[in-house]
């Protein structure tokens, strides 16, 4: 019986830690919009009230509507510098926030 209770206790601790970790990394689309308007607006159409972008970069709404759109992939893409994009040195939470904002544009 004691071993059974220990297993249940460990399981509960694991579940609580998993929940806490998920809550810490929950993406914030509102913060993502703020970041997108700071970092991305020069090249992308990031919001409906924006008149035009300065380059041929795809609008965020177009990215969001792609059949293979996945916020996790966008997050990884944003954290890895690419030749056509500036190295913004975004952290995991910032990249996740921007990806979450893009997902709202579907």
Secondary structure, DSSP 8 states (H G I E B T S, - for coil): -HHHHHHHHHHHHHHHHHHHHHHHT---HHHHHHHHHHHTTTTS--STT----SSS---HHHHHTSTT--HHHHHHHHHS--TTS------HHHHHHHHHHHHTT-
